[in-house]
Amino acid sequence: MTQTDPGGSRRLVEQAREAERRGDTARSLGLYDDAIEVLEREQDLAVLADALRWKGTLHREQGETEAAYQCYHQSLVEAEKCGSISAKAHGLNCLAIIAQRRGNLAESEKLYALAADLAGRAGDVRLLGMIEQNRGVLLNMRGNFVAAEARYSSSLGEFERARDDEAISWVLNNLGMLYTKLGHYQRAIETFERALRIAKTRHDSLVENVLTLNLALVWVASGKLDEAEKACTSSLQSAQARGDHLTIAEALKCRARIERERGAYDASIATLRIGIFEAEGLEDRLLQAELLREFGQTSRALGNAADARLAWREAAESFEGVGAQHEAAEINALLASLPA
């Protein structure tokens, strides 16, 4: 491609997005970099803002939180330069997700509100639906499950009316996780399976991978360990193939729980140590707390109350730090149950 190739940079962006959907992360990032270089030279600022944001989301989904933040911040700068209200709204929404991952919930709420205001002014109905479900995730984290389900359902309805299958698969994933947390396992399975059908039809390997892992967690919770192990292994292998440290850590958490349920406590502890190591650089405070909760559970099963207490105290502090009061209360109850 040459500098004068009309539309060449936009084709590079589309190729990057297609490679991302296939799970070819290295190729996707390379294509984004090529496109961004040309877009900067051409001063096509609106598309540049989009490309930077999409690259940031790929970093985010890999667990590369700081790299994602830098891309989102630069995307917002370019959106400001070109005066695109929609691009600014998208950038703020993405920065809100980063703040949420890092446990800065007040900042996240503020950014979502700003993003929603701009999205409304731009008439960007799809983005408003995305923000609605993201706010639902905040409510879910804080234990307000009724309000979270209402947000998800509202968002899902909008996407269904728009026949937006990609966005539908995202909301279904959040709904499935909520149903799992509430113990509504059959509803969770049906929800995840519907989302998986959409992801497979769209050839969206990244979303399919996440859904497969979340379905594995339902199988664990409902005692179907063979099904859980198969799904967890599939997800872990896919994540390892593309260097996705976030999903690797999530999958190791799932594997450790399967091992604990089978009584393989030493194996579970070893898996959790690897998972905690994987999660160290992700800046995902909720995931770190969940891994520590699992470590405490397995330590208690081994009869090691001291290690369980240490892990649970740190987990409770992290849950409280991200506003997950429901989980923090559960951990504090577990701490109280330990022998003095």
C-alpha positions as a LaTeX table, in Angstrom:
\begin{tabular}{lrrr}
\hline
Residue & $x$ (\AA) & $y$ (\AA) & $z$ (\AA) \\
\hline
Met1 & 0.00 & 0.00 & 0.00 \\
Thr2 & 1.23 & 3.52 & $-0.80$ \\
Gln3 & 0.47 & 6.84 & 0.77 \\
Thr4 & $-1.80$ & 7.76 & $-2.14$ \\
Asp5 & $-3.86$ & 4.58 & $-2.03$ \\
Pro6 & $-7.41$ & 5.97 & $-1.60$ \\
Gly7 & $-9.23$ & 4.25 & 1.25 \\
Gly8 & $-6.19$ & 2.07 & 2.00 \\
Ser9 & $-6.01$ & 3.04 & 5.65 \\
Arg10 & $-9.68$ & 2.24 & 6.16 \\
Arg11 & $-9.21$ & $-1.16$ & 4.55 \\
Leu12 & $-6.35$ & $-1.79$ & 6.98 \\
Val13 & $-8.68$ & $-0.98$ & 9.87 \\
Glu14 & $-11.30$ & $-3.41$ & 8.57 \\
Gln15 & $-8.65$ & $-6.11$ & 8.13 \\
Ala16 & $-7.48$ & $-5.48$ & 11.71 \\
Arg17 & $-11.02$ & $-5.89$ & 13.01 \\
Glu18 & $-11.53$ & $-9.08$ & 11.03 \\
Ala19 & $-8.25$ & $-10.55$ & 12.35 \\
Glu20 & $-9.40$ & $-9.60$ & 15.86 \\
Arg21 & $-12.70$ & $-11.46$ & 15.41 \\
Arg22 & $-10.77$ & $-14.54$ & 14.27 \\
Gly23 & $-8.58$ & $-14.37$ & 17.37 \\
Asp24 & $-5.40$ & $-13.51$ & 15.45 \\
Thr25 & $-4.27$ & $-10.91$ & 17.95 \\
Ala26 & $-0.71$ & $-10.37$ & 16.73 \\
Arg27 & $-1.85$ & $-9.75$ & 13.15 \\
Ser28 & $-4.67$ & $-7.49$ & 14.33 \\
Leu29 & $-2.37$ & $-5.30$ & 16.42 \\
Gly30 & 0.09 & $-5.04$ & 13.53 \\
Leu31 & $-2.65$ & $-3.99$ & 11.14 \\
Tyr32 & $-3.95$ & $-1.42$ & 13.61 \\
Asp33 & $-0.46$ & 0.03 & 13.93 \\
Asp34 & $-0.11$ & 0.25 & 10.14 \\
Ala35 & $-3.51$ & 1.89 & 9.80 \\
Ile36 & $-2.85$ & 4.36 & 12.61 \\
Glu37 & 0.45 & 5.41 & 11.04 \\
Val38 & $-1.27$ & 6.18 & 7.72 \\
Leu39 & $-4.27$ & 7.85 & 9.33 \\
Glu40 & $-1.98$ & 10.16 & 11.29 \\
Arg41 & $-0.22$ & 11.09 & 8.07 \\
Glu42 & $-3.52$ & 11.64 & 6.25 \\
Gln43 & $-5.00$ & 13.49 & 9.24 \\
Asp44 & $-8.19$ & 11.41 & 8.97 \\
Leu45 & $-8.93$ & 12.17 & 12.60 \\
Ala46 & $-12.39$ & 10.62 & 12.96 \\
Val47 & $-11.24$ & 7.22 & 11.68 \\
Leu48 & $-8.00$ & 7.58 & 13.64 \\
Ala49 & $-10.01$ & 8.02 & 16.84 \\
Asp50 & $-11.95$ & 4.84 & 16.03 \\
Ala51 & $-8.81$ & 2.84 & 15.18 \\
Leu52 & $-7.07$ & 3.88 & 18.39 \\
Arg53 & $-10.14$ & 2.96 & 20.41 \\
Trp54 & $-10.53$ & $-0.45$ & 18.76 \\
Lys55 & $-6.85$ & $-1.18$ & 19.28 \\
Gly56 & $-7.30$ & $-0.18$ & 22.93 \\
Thr57 & $-10.19$ & $-2.58$ & 23.34 \\
Leu58 & $-8.08$ & $-5.40$ & 21.93 \\
His59 & $-5.40$ & $-4.58$ & 24.51 \\
Arg60 & $-8.08$ & $-4.42$ & 27.21 \\
Glu61 & $-9.48$ & $-7.82$ & 26.34 \\
Gln62 & $-5.94$ & $-9.23$ & 26.50 \\
Gly63 & $-5.57$ & $-7.85$ & 30.02 \\
Glu64 & $-3.13$ & $-5.12$ & 28.93 \\
Thr65 & $-4.88$ & $-2.43$ & 30.93 \\
Glu66 & $-2.33$ & 0.40 & 30.77 \\
Ala67 & $-1.83$ & $-0.06$ & 27.01 \\
Ala68 & $-5.61$ & 0.09 & 26.59 \\
Tyr69 & $-5.80$ & 3.26 & 28.69 \\
Gln70 & $-3.14$ & 4.97 & 26.57 \\
Cys71 & $-4.98$ & 4.10 & 23.34 \\
Tyr72 & $-8.30$ & 5.32 & 24.73 \\
His73 & $-6.77$ & 8.55 & 25.97 \\
Gln74 & $-5.20$ & 9.26 & 22.58 \\
Ser75 & $-8.48$ & 8.35 & 20.86 \\
Leu76 & $-10.26$ & 10.97 & 22.98 \\
Val77 & $-7.61$ & 13.55 & 22.03 \\
Glu78 & $-8.21$ & 12.88 & 18.32 \\
Ala79 & $-11.98$ & 12.98 & 18.84 \\
Glu80 & $-11.63$ & 16.40 & 20.47 \\
Lys81 & $-9.53$ & 17.64 & 17.55 \\
Cys82 & $-12.08$ & 16.64 & 14.92 \\
Gly83 & $-15.09$ & 17.63 & 17.02 \\
Ser84 & $-16.84$ & 14.26 & 16.79 \\
Ile85 & $-19.36$ & 14.06 & 19.64 \\
Ser86 & $-19.94$ & 10.35 & 19.02 \\
Ala87 & $-16.21$ & 9.55 & 19.07 \\
Lys88 & $-15.81$ & 11.50 & 22.32 \\
Ala89 & $-18.71$ & 9.55 & 23.85 \\
His90 & $-17.15$ & 6.25 & 22.81 \\
Gly91 & $-13.79$ & 7.28 & 24.25 \\
Leu92 & $-15.31$ & 8.27 & 27.59 \\
Asn93 & $-17.24$ & 4.99 & 27.78 \\
Cys94 & $-14.01$ & 3.05 & 27.24 \\
Leu95 & $-12.14$ & 5.08 & 29.86 \\
Ala96 & $-15.01$ & 4.34 & 32.25 \\
Ile97 & $-14.46$ & 0.61 & 31.70 \\
Ile98 & $-10.77$ & 1.01 & 32.57 \\
Ala99 & $-11.64$ & 2.95 & 35.73 \\
Gln100 & $-14.10$ & 0.20 & 36.63 \\
Arg101 & $-11.48$ & $-2.52$ & 36.16 \\
Arg102 & $-9.05$ & $-0.61$ & 38.35 \\
Gly103 & $-11.69$ & $-0.28$ & 41.07 \\
Asn104 & $-12.25$ & 3.47 & 40.67 \\
Leu105 & $-16.03$ & 3.21 & 40.67 \\
Ala106 & $-16.78$ & 6.86 & 41.39 \\
Glu107 & $-14.64$ & 7.87 & 38.40 \\
Ser108 & $-16.26$ & 5.18 & 36.31 \\
Glu109 & $-19.77$ & 6.41 & 37.14 \\
Lys110 & $-18.81$ & 9.98 & 36.28 \\
Leu111 & $-17.35$ & 8.95 & 32.93 \\
Tyr112 & $-20.39$ & 6.81 & 32.05 \\
Ala113 & $-22.66$ & 9.77 & 32.78 \\
Leu114 & $-20.59$ & 12.06 & 30.53 \\
Ala115 & $-20.51$ & 9.40 & 27.81 \\
Ala116 & $-24.28$ & 8.89 & 27.98 \\
Asp117 & $-24.92$ & 12.62 & 27.73 \\
Leu118 & $-22.75$ & 12.92 & 24.62 \\
Ala119 & $-24.16$ & 9.75 & 23.08 \\
Gly120 & $-27.66$ & 11.14 & 23.52 \\
Arg121 & $-26.67$ & 14.42 & 21.88 \\
Ala122 & $-25.11$ & 12.48 & 18.99 \\
Gly123 & $-28.17$ & 10.25 & 18.63 \\
Asp124 & $-25.96$ & 7.18 & 19.03 \\
Val125 & $-28.56$ & 4.66 & 20.20 \\
Arg126 & $-26.15$ & 1.70 & 20.04 \\
Leu127 & $-23.65$ & 3.39 & 22.32 \\
Leu128 & $-26.41$ & 4.35 & 24.76 \\
Gly129 & $-27.33$ & 0.66 & 24.95 \\
Met130 & $-23.70$ & $-0.26$ & 25.59 \\
Ile131 & $-23.43$ & 2.31 & 28.36 \\
Glu132 & $-26.68$ & 1.02 & 29.86 \\
Gln133 & $-25.29$ & $-2.50$ & 30.16 \\
Asn134 & $-21.95$ & $-1.21$ & 31.49 \\
Arg135 & $-23.82$ & 0.63 & 34.22 \\
Gly136 & $-25.59$ & $-2.66$ & 34.87 \\
Val137 & $-22.19$ & $-4.25$ & 35.50 \\
Leu138 & $-21.49$ & $-1.59$ & 38.15 \\
Leu139 & $-24.82$ & $-2.34$ & 39.82 \\
Asn140 & $-24.05$ & $-6.06$ & 39.69 \\
Met141 & $-20.66$ & $-5.49$ & 41.34 \\
Arg142 & $-22.36$ & $-3.56$ & 44.13 \\
Gly143 & $-24.86$ & $-6.34$ & 44.74 \\
Asn144 & $-27.89$ & $-4.50$ & 43.32 \\
Phe145 & $-28.95$ & $-7.48$ & 41.24 \\
Val146 & $-32.53$ & $-6.41$ & 40.51 \\
Ala147 & $-31.40$ & $-3.08$ & 39.10 \\
Ala148 & $-28.57$ & $-4.76$ & 37.18 \\
Glu149 & $-30.97$ & $-7.19$ & 35.52 \\
Ala150 & $-33.27$ & $-4.31$ & 34.62 \\
Arg151 & $-30.39$ & $-2.47$ & 32.94 \\
Tyr152 & $-29.32$ & $-5.57$ & 31.04 \\
Ser153 & $-32.86$ & $-6.34$ & 29.93 \\
Ser154 & $-33.42$ & $-2.77$ & 28.75 \\
Ser155 & $-30.17$ & $-2.83$ & 26.80 \\
Leu156 & $-30.96$ & $-6.26$ & 25.34 \\
Gly157 & $-34.36$ & $-5.09$ & 24.16 \\
Glu158 & $-32.84$ & $-2.14$ & 22.33 \\
Phe159 & $-30.26$ & $-4.32$ & 20.62 \\
Glu160 & $-32.86$ & $-6.92$ & 19.67 \\
Arg161 & $-35.03$ & $-4.25$ & 18.08 \\
Ala162 & $-31.98$ & $-3.06$ & 16.14 \\
Arg163 & $-31.08$ & $-6.69$ & 15.24 \\
Asp164 & $-27.56$ & $-6.01$ & 16.48 \\
Asp165 & $-26.30$ & $-9.55$ & 17.04 \\
Glu166 & $-22.82$ & $-8.54$ & 18.19 \\
Ala167 & $-24.19$ & $-6.34$ & 20.97 \\
Ile168 & $-26.84$ & $-8.94$ & 21.83 \\
Ser169 & $-24.09$ & $-11.49$ & 22.50 \\
Trp170 & $-22.37$ & $-9.04$ & 24.88 \\
Val171 & $-25.51$ & $-8.40$ & 26.94 \\
Leu172 & $-26.43$ & $-12.07$ & 27.04 \\
Asn173 & $-22.99$ & $-12.78$ & 28.49 \\
Asn174 & $-23.60$ & $-10.28$ & 31.30 \\
Leu175 & $-27.06$ & $-11.69$ & 31.94 \\
Gly176 & $-25.68$ & $-15.22$ & 32.05 \\
Met177 & $-23.08$ & $-14.23$ & 34.62 \\
Leu178 & $-25.78$ & $-12.56$ & 36.74 \\
Tyr179 & $-27.99$ & $-15.66$ & 36.60 \\
Thr180 & $-25.00$ & $-17.80$ & 37.61 \\
Lys181 & $-24.31$ & $-15.57$ & 40.61 \\
Leu182 & $-27.98$ & $-15.81$ & 41.64 \\
Gly183 & $-27.97$ & $-19.61$ & 41.33 \\
His184 & $-30.38$ & $-19.64$ & 38.37 \\
Tyr185 & $-28.24$ & $-22.19$ & 36.56 \\
Gln186 & $-30.69$ & $-23.36$ & 33.91 \\
Arg187 & $-31.44$ & $-19.78$ & 32.89 \\
Ala188 & $-27.71$ & $-19.08$ & 32.79 \\
Ile189 & $-27.05$ & $-22.10$ & 30.57 \\
Glu190 & $-29.83$ & $-21.15$ & 28.16 \\
Thr191 & $-28.57$ & $-17.56$ & 28.04 \\
Phe192 & $-24.95$ & $-18.52$ & 27.39 \\
Glu193 & $-25.94$ & $-21.10$ & 24.77 \\
Arg194 & $-28.00$ & $-18.51$ & 22.92 \\
Ala195 & $-25.05$ & $-16.11$ & 22.97 \\
Leu196 & $-22.70$ & $-18.86$ & 21.80 \\
Arg197 & $-24.90$ & $-19.58$ & 18.78 \\
Ile198 & $-24.68$ & $-15.91$ & 17.84 \\
Ala199 & $-20.89$ & $-15.76$ & 18.33 \\
Lys200 & $-20.35$ & $-18.90$ & 16.24 \\
Thr201 & $-22.58$ & $-17.62$ & 13.46 \\
Arg202 & $-20.60$ & $-14.36$ & 13.44 \\
His203 & $-17.26$ & $-16.24$ & 13.59 \\
Asp204 & $-16.40$ & $-14.12$ & 16.63 \\
Ser205 & $-13.80$ & $-16.32$ & 18.32 \\
Leu206 & $-13.02$ & $-13.86$ & 21.12 \\
Val207 & $-16.61$ & $-13.64$ & 22.34 \\
Glu208 & $-17.04$ & $-17.39$ & 21.84 \\
Asn209 & $-14.00$ & $-18.00$ & 24.05 \\
Val210 & $-15.34$ & $-15.83$ & 26.88 \\
Leu211 & $-18.79$ & $-17.40$ & 26.68 \\
Thr212 & $-17.35$ & $-20.92$ & 26.73 \\
Leu213 & $-15.46$ & $-20.14$ & 29.92 \\
Asn214 & $-18.48$ & $-18.57$ & 31.60 \\
Leu215 & $-20.53$ & $-21.62$ & 30.65 \\
Ala216 & $-17.85$ & $-23.78$ & 32.27 \\
Leu217 & $-18.39$ & $-21.87$ & 35.52 \\
Val218 & $-22.10$ & $-22.71$ & 35.40 \\
Trp219 & $-21.26$ & $-26.38$ & 34.91 \\
Val220 & $-18.98$ & $-26.23$ & 37.98 \\
Ala221 & $-21.65$ & $-24.55$ & 40.08 \\
Ser222 & $-24.23$ & $-27.15$ & 39.07 \\
Gly223 & $-21.85$ & $-30.07$ & 39.73 \\
Lys224 & $-21.27$ & $-31.12$ & 36.11 \\
Leu225 & $-17.51$ & $-31.27$ & 36.38 \\
Asp226 & $-16.75$ & $-33.24$ & 33.21 \\
Glu227 & $-18.62$ & $-30.71$ & 31.07 \\
Ala228 & $-16.93$ & $-27.91$ & 33.00 \\
Glu229 & $-13.45$ & $-29.32$ & 32.47 \\
Lys230 & $-14.00$ & $-29.72$ & 28.74 \\
Ala231 & $-15.23$ & $-26.14$ & 28.31 \\
Cys232 & $-12.55$ & $-24.70$ & 30.62 \\
Thr233 & $-9.75$ & $-26.52$ & 28.78 \\
Ser234 & $-11.04$ & $-25.31$ & 25.41 \\
Ser235 & $-11.15$ & $-21.72$ & 26.62 \\
Leu236 & $-7.72$ & $-21.91$ & 28.26 \\
Gln237 & $-6.07$ & $-23.32$ & 25.15 \\
Ser238 & $-7.62$ & $-20.64$ & 22.94 \\
Ala239 & $-6.52$ & $-17.89$ & 25.32 \\
Gln240 & $-2.98$ & $-19.27$ & 25.52 \\
Ala241 & $-2.76$ & $-19.46$ & 21.72 \\
Arg242 & $-3.38$ & $-15.72$ & 21.39 \\
Gly243 & $-1.55$ & $-14.59$ & 24.55 \\
Asp244 & $-4.72$ & $-13.44$ & 26.31 \\
His245 & $-3.54$ & $-13.19$ & 29.93 \\
Leu246 & $-6.91$ & $-11.99$ & 31.22 \\
Thr247 & $-8.79$ & $-15.06$ & 29.99 \\
Ile248 & $-5.88$ & $-17.31$ & 30.98 \\
Ala249 & $-6.18$ & $-16.09$ & 34.58 \\
Glu250 & $-9.97$ & $-16.51$ & 34.50 \\
Ala251 & $-9.63$ & $-20.03$ & 33.09 \\
Leu252 & $-7.05$ & $-21.01$ & 35.70 \\
Lys253 & $-9.45$ & $-19.81$ & 38.40 \\
Cys254 & $-12.09$ & $-22.10$ & 36.88 \\
Arg255 & $-9.69$ & $-25.05$ & 36.60 \\
Ala256 & $-8.62$ & $-24.63$ & 40.24 \\
Arg257 & $-12.23$ & $-24.74$ & 41.35 \\
Ile258 & $-12.83$ & $-27.94$ & 39.35 \\
Glu259 & $-9.75$ & $-29.47$ & 40.98 \\
Arg260 & $-10.98$ & $-28.46$ & 44.43 \\
Glu261 & $-14.44$ & $-29.93$ & 43.79 \\
Arg262 & $-12.72$ & $-33.21$ & 42.88 \\
Gly263 & $-10.64$ & $-33.15$ & 46.05 \\
Ala264 & $-7.34$ & $-32.44$ & 44.26 \\
Tyr265 & $-6.45$ & $-29.69$ & 46.72 \\
Asp266 & $-2.70$ & $-29.56$ & 46.09 \\
Ala267 & $-3.27$ & $-29.29$ & 42.33 \\
Ser268 & $-5.84$ & $-26.56$ & 42.95 \\
Ile269 & $-3.38$ & $-24.53$ & 45.04 \\
Ala270 & $-0.71$ & $-24.89$ & 42.37 \\
Thr271 & $-3.13$ & $-23.75$ & 39.66 \\
Leu272 & $-4.23$ & $-20.76$ & 41.72 \\
Arg273 & $-0.63$ & $-19.68$ & 42.28 \\
Ile274 & $-0.15$ & $-19.61$ & 38.52 \\
Gly275 & $-3.46$ & $-17.75$ & 38.09 \\
Ile276 & $-2.51$ & $-15.15$ & 40.69 \\
Phe277 & 0.83 & $-14.67$ & 38.92 \\
Glu278 & $-0.96$ & $-14.23$ & 35.57 \\
Ala279 & $-3.29$ & $-11.65$ & 37.10 \\
Glu280 & $-0.58$ & $-9.52$ & 38.72 \\
Gly281 & $-0.12$ & $-7.14$ & 35.80 \\
Leu282 & $-3.75$ & $-6.96$ & 34.68 \\
Glu283 & $-4.91$ & $-4.24$ & 37.12 \\
Asp284 & $-8.20$ & $-6.10$ & 37.49 \\
Arg285 & $-9.00$ & $-5.76$ & 41.18 \\
Leu286 & $-12.17$ & $-7.83$ & 41.03 \\
Leu287 & $-10.40$ & $-10.77$ & 39.37 \\
Gln288 & $-7.58$ & $-10.57$ & 41.91 \\
Ala289 & $-10.12$ & $-10.70$ & 44.74 \\
Glu290 & $-11.87$ & $-13.69$ & 43.16 \\
Leu291 & $-8.61$ & $-15.61$ & 42.85 \\
Leu292 & $-7.77$ & $-14.89$ & 46.49 \\
Arg293 & $-11.24$ & $-16.07$ & 47.51 \\
Glu294 & $-10.62$ & $-19.36$ & 45.70 \\
Phe295 & $-7.17$ & $-19.65$ & 47.30 \\
Gly296 & $-8.76$ & $-19.25$ & 50.71 \\
Gln297 & $-11.40$ & $-21.86$ & 49.95 \\
Thr298 & $-8.84$ & $-24.45$ & 48.91 \\
Ser299 & $-6.51$ & $-23.60$ & 51.81 \\
Arg300 & $-9.36$ & $-24.18$ & 54.23 \\
Ala301 & $-10.15$ & $-27.51$ & 52.54 \\
Leu302 & $-6.50$ & $-28.48$ & 53.11 \\
Gly303 & $-6.87$ & $-27.59$ & 56.78 \\
Asn304 & $-4.60$ & $-24.55$ & 56.47 \\
Ala305 & $-6.59$ & $-21.94$ & 58.34 \\
Ala306 & $-3.72$ & $-19.46$ & 58.50 \\
Asp307 & $-3.34$ & $-19.29$ & 54.71 \\
Ala308 & $-7.11$ & $-19.15$ & 54.28 \\
Arg309 & $-7.36$ & $-16.23$ & 56.72 \\
Leu310 & $-4.56$ & $-14.33$ & 54.99 \\
Ala311 & $-6.07$ & $-14.81$ & 51.52 \\
Trp312 & $-9.60$ & $-13.97$ & 52.63 \\
Arg313 & $-8.55$ & $-10.81$ & 54.44 \\
Glu314 & $-6.86$ & $-9.56$ & 51.29 \\
Ala315 & $-9.83$ & $-10.64$ & 49.19 \\
Ala316 & $-12.30$ & $-8.85$ & 51.48 \\
Glu317 & $-10.23$ & $-5.67$ & 51.26 \\
Ser318 & $-10.16$ & $-5.88$ & 47.45 \\
Phe319 & $-13.90$ & $-6.59$ & 47.19 \\
Glu320 & $-14.64$ & $-3.64$ & 49.46 \\
Gly321 & $-12.27$ & $-1.51$ & 47.40 \\
Val322 & $-14.26$ & $-2.10$ & 44.21 \\
Gly323 & $-17.62$ & $-1.67$ & 45.93 \\
Ala324 & $-18.50$ & $-5.38$ & 45.80 \\
Gln325 & $-20.16$ & $-5.35$ & 49.22 \\
His326 & $-22.10$ & $-8.58$ & 48.63 \\
Glu327 & $-18.88$ & $-10.53$ & 48.02 \\
Ala328 & $-17.08$ & $-8.72$ & 50.84 \\
Ala329 & $-19.84$ & $-9.73$ & 53.27 \\
Glu330 & $-19.58$ & $-13.37$ & 52.15 \\
Ile331 & $-15.81$ & $-13.32$ & 52.71 \\
Asn332 & $-16.17$ & $-11.73$ & 56.14 \\
Ala333 & $-18.64$ & $-14.48$ & 57.07 \\
Leu334 & $-16.10$ & $-17.08$ & 55.97 \\
Leu335 & $-13.41$ & $-15.38$ & 58.06 \\
Ala336 & $-15.68$ & $-15.51$ & 61.09 \\
Ser337 & $-16.16$ & $-19.24$ & 60.58 \\
Leu338 & $-12.44$ & $-19.99$ & 60.85 \\
Pro339 & $-11.10$ & $-21.34$ & 64.15 \\
Ala340 & $-9.40$ & $-18.73$ & 66.30 \\
\hline
\end{tabular}
